[in-house]
């Protein structure tokens, strides 16, 4: 059992690690629609319309996920595109988080292949987050 920690804000408030029990489902419409709070609590990552990523602190993988997302948020768009192209060729079979989970289970969550295949899946999320942020605030967070 993972004990929920206090809310933690990183990357200038663009990444928040919190217990999803504290969140209101209405705050995530659009792009999500939850019929109940229990549906929201099942998620590992959520993105607000402002381009803020929320990581569920109750998930066992939250710390690892947070480190990878923090790394991606600090990279330039050009670097993200390069990583995406490289990792797409290196891990063509990894298309969903279920595929990544198989690698993590087989090789360990912090292994090189596990980390790189997770990065491959999270880059599109980070790029989408930047588009949301730009659409909401009218400016880019790209370095």
Order of alpha helices (4+ residues) and beta strands (2+ residues): beta-beta-alpha-beta-beta-alpha-alpha-alpha-alpha
